[in-house]
């Protein structure tokens, strides 16, 4: 990423948030470069929080934690997973806050949906602290596997709305913003199946 584009992103963040990001929320230039490559080349916003997080320049031994996961037979087994443990939610949030900063810097998702998403994950972490492994897996799969499906559905709905001259709030310049709104407001069936009734 060019220094000019990095500075433009920082200015956008400050204009929207009213201040620069705190040190632990600020992405490095390398993290910005990786994020934009994923966004523009892979058409994705998935960042693996097992290797991506705050203080990117001094990051990171692989983080691991023990979790209960459901096997094919429906029973739960203890396994070791890569990713933020809990202090669980707190560690996840540190990585998510860097992701949040990137999304604001590069006009990918607005703060309201980013913040509501984090609070949704926090509610589950507070309600089911012993199930952080399950919550974390569902959250990772949402960002990595479920968001492309949600985006495709939203794009199809948008195309239909345009073709039939119906109003739509979908902004094709910020498709991931609509995806984050959907994850928070309209994807309860996904979250129910993934977390509450796996």
N, C-alpha and C positions, 0 to 999 in steps of 0.2 A: 504494500500500500504506500502510496506517495505521502510524503510529509504534509502536503497541501490537503489531501483527502482526510488524513488523520485530524488535522487542525479544524477542517470544516465539520467533521463529526463532533469534535469537542465543543465547537461553538454551538452546534445544534442542540447538544445535550444541555449546555448552560442556558440557552434561550428557553428550552422547554421546562427544565427543572429549577431554574433560577440560581443554580450554583454548579460548580464543577463536581464530578463524582468524588466521593471519599477515596482515599488511597486504596483500600481493600476492594473497592468496586471498580476501580479504573483498569481497563484492559491495557495490556502492553501493545506496542505496535505489531509485534508478531501475532498476538491473539486477534487483533483487528484484521490482519492479513488473512489468517486462517478462517475467521468467521466469514469474511467477504468471499473468499474462495468457495467455501461451502455453500453460501447463499447464492452466489452468481453462477458457479460452475456445476454444482451438484443440485441446485434448485431445492435446497433444504435449509433448515435452521438448527439441525440437531448438532449439539456439542456434547461430548461424553464427559460428564462431570467427574468420572473416575480419574481423568487426566487433565481436565481443564478447570481452572479455578482462579482464586485471587493470587496476587503476587506471582504472576505467570513467569517472570524472569527467574524466580528461584524455585519454581515448581518442578518436580513433585515426585516423591516416591509413590508408587502405586498404593492407593488407599484401599483397605479391605475391611470388611466387617462380617460378622456371622448373622445369618438371617434364616427364617423359616420360609421355605417355598413349597408350593403344592405340587406333588407328583401327579403323574398320569392317572394313578389309582385313587386320587382324591386325598391321600394322606399327606401330612406335612413333614418335611425333613429339614434338618439343619445343614446349611451349606455356607461356604465362604464366598462372598461376592466382592467384586471390585466396585468401589464407589465410596461416597461419603457415608460415614457411619452416623449414628446420632448420639452424640451430641447432635446426632443423626440429622434431624431436620436442620439444625443450625449449620452443620457443615454443608448440606445441600444448598441452603440459602446463600452461603458465601459464594458458591459457584454460580448460583442462579442470579445473584446481584451483578456479577460481571456480565453474564448473558444479558440481563436487563439493560445495563449500560450500553452494550453493543447495539441492542435493538433500538434504543432511543437515538444513539449517535448516528445510526445509518437509516433512520426512518423506516423501520421494519414493523414494529408493534408499538402502540401508544402505551404510556405508563399505566393507565387505568386497567387495561386487560392484563398487563404483566403483573401488576400488584395483586389483582384479584385472583390470578392463578396461584401466586405464591401463598396467599391466605387460604385458598382452598386446600393446598397440600398441607399447610400448617394445621388446619382443622383436623384432617385425618391423622396427622402425626400426633396431635394432642389427644385425640379420641382413642387411637389404637397404637400407643407407643411401642408395644411389644411386636407390632406387625410392620415396623419400618421397612424391613426387607421387601415385603409384599408391596407396600406403598411406593417404595423407590423403584421397584421393577415396573409397576404400572405407570409411574410417571415417566420413566425412561422410554418405555414402549409407546406411550402417548406421543412424546416428542419425536421419536425416531420412526415409528411404524404407523401410528394412527393419524398424525397430522397430514401426511400426503393424501390419505383417503378423504379427510375432511376438506382439504383444499380442493381436491377434484370435484367433490360434491358441490361445494360453494361456487366453483367456476361454472359448473353445469347449470346451477340455479340462476346465476348471473346471466349466462347466455340466453337462457329461456326468458328471463325477465326482459332483457333487451329486445329479443325477437318479438315478444308479445306486448312491448311498450308498457310494461308494468314498472312502477318505481322500485328501486333497489338501493340499499346502502352499501353494497359491496364496492370496494375501491380496487380495481385491478392493478393500481400502482402500489398498493400495500396489501397483497393477498394474505400475508401471514398475520396481519392485524385481525382480519375476519376469522382466521383459524383460531387465534387465541381467544377471541370473544366466544366462538363456538365451544371451545374446550371448557370454558367457564360456565357458559349459559345454556348450552344445548346438547352436551354430550354426556348427560347423566347415565344413559344406558351403558356407555363404555366404562365409566368410573364404577358403576354398580357392579358390573360383571368382573372388572379387574381388581377391585379392592373389597367391596362389601360382600359379594358372593362369588368368590373366585372359583 
